Amino acid sequence: MPELARTEFWKELQPIAHCFKPDTKPEVYIANAPTEDERYYVPFTDSVSSRPLWISPSENKWCDVLMAKEAGLVNRHYHPHEVFAYTISGKWGYLEHDWTATAGDFVYETPGEGHTLVAYDYHEPMRVFFIVKGPLIWLDHNGNSEGYFDVHDYIKLCREHYERIGIGAAYVDTLFR
């Protein structure tokens, strides 16, 4: 139950008694999602890490906070599905576009658009909340596909990291919905 209301107009309102439909899993609640605790960030590339927040293996979809503490790079790629991003802190962009995102900025990535994600040296680390559906298709320097990274690769990467640092591989399973 959330904290008790004191002066709010809805303070007498009672919660729904049976709020979950049969076979529904509970919500995922993570306090301080863009945490400073670097153990929760899984190395994604040499300079960028990802904190998984929610994972759907059956939909090939995940939400995460992508972080780079200094200049960073995510390999060239495209997504066959849409991607949403909200900038929490720092400064980042795509080499292929004329904008640079900072705190408070929202980005919708069009399906099929190739790009090179870069993080800038900045007084705050880059932290961006992403909703990713489907795989990342890795691209070479000419824009030709040379592999992919999907939710199952992401799960494997996260399990290995959490096991190695002592949190335990099973932590990732708590994020499945």
N, C-alpha and C positions, 0 to 999 in steps of 0.2 A: 504494500500500500504506500502511496506517496505521502509526503509530509501532510499533516492536517492543515486544512484551510482555516484561516482566522477571520478575515474580513471579506473574503471573496464572495460574490453573490451566489456562487454555487456550493457554498460550504455545507448545506444540508443534503446535497445530492449523494445518493448511495451508488457504489459501483455495481456493474452488472454481475449478478450472482454466478452465472455460468458463462463466462465470456469466451471460452474456447469451444469451437465446434468439435465434434468427435474426430479423432485422429490428427488434430492440429497440434503442432509443436509450439512451445512458448517462444516469445520474442527473444531476440538477442539484445541484451543491454550491456554496453561497455562504457563505463565511466572514463572520461578523459581519453577519448579515442586517439587524438594526436599526441600521445604521451611522450615525455622526455626519456622514458625508460627504453633504451635502445635494444634491450633483449627481445622485445616484441616485434622489432623490425627485421624481417627476413631479407638478407642480401639478394637483390634481384639482378643487379649488374655489379660491376666493380665499384660504381660510385652512387648507386641508387638502391634503397631498400623499401620493402613493402610491409605494412602491418595489416594482416587480414582481419576484417571485421565481420564478414558474413560470406558464406560460401554455399552455392547450390550446385553440387555435382550433377544432378539430373538436368539442370538447365544450362550447364556450362557457363556459369555466371559467378562473379564475386564482387565484393566491395572491399576497398582497402584505403589506407592512407599511404601514399607514396612519399618518400622522404629522401632528400639529399642535403647533407650538412654543408657542402661546398659545391663547386662546379660539378655537374653530373650529366650523365648521358644514358638514355634507354635506346637500345639498338633500333635502327630503322624498321618500321613495321606498318601494317595496316590492320584494320578490324573489319570483318565482313558484316558486323552488326554495329549499332550505335554505342557510343561511350559517352558518359557524362562526367564532368569534373568540376569541383568547387575548390578554389584555392584558399587554404587556411592561413598559410604564411609563406614567405619567401618570394622567389621570382623565377618563372619558368616560361617556356614557350616551345614552338615548333620551328625548326629552321625554314620550313616551307611557308610560313605565314608571317604577316606583318604586325602581329600583336605580341605583347609580352604580358603574361598574367601575374598579378600580385594579389595580396589578401583581399578576399571578397569577390574575386572575379569567377565567373561561371563560363564553362566551355562545353559545347555540344560537338562531338566528333561525328562527322558524317560517315556512314558505312562505306568502306572501300577507299577511303582517303589515306594515302601513304604519308607518313611523317616521321620526323626525328625529334624526339623529346629531349630538350636540354634544360638543365637547371643552372642558374647563374650564381656566381660568387655574390653573396648578399649578406647583410648583417643578421638576417634570420634564416634558419634552414628552410628549404622548400618543403612544404607539407601540403599535399593535394589529396582530397577525397575523390576517389574514382569509383564509378559503377561500370564494370566491364562485362559485356555479354559476348560469349563465344571466344574463339582463339585470337591470339595475336599472330599474324602471319609475318615472319621475319623477312626482311628485304635486303638484298645486296645493294651496293652503291649505285647500281643502275635501276633499282626499283623492281628487280625480279625476285620472286619468292624463293626462299632457301630454307624453309622450315617453319615450324609453328610452335606455339606455346599455349596450351589450353588449361582448363580448370584442373585436370588431373595432373599435369606437370606442376601447376601451382601448389596443389595439395602435397605432392611429393616433396617439393622444395621446402615448404613450410614444416612438414613433419620432420624432415632431416635436420633443419635448423633448430627446432624446438627440442628435439631429442638431444642434439649435440650440446646445447647450452643448459640443459637440466630442467627445463619447463616440462618436457615430455611430449612425445609425438601425438598423444591422444588429445592434447589441448586443441588441436585443429578440428577434431571431431565435434567439439562443443559449438563450433561456428556453423555447422551444417544445418541447412533448412531446405 
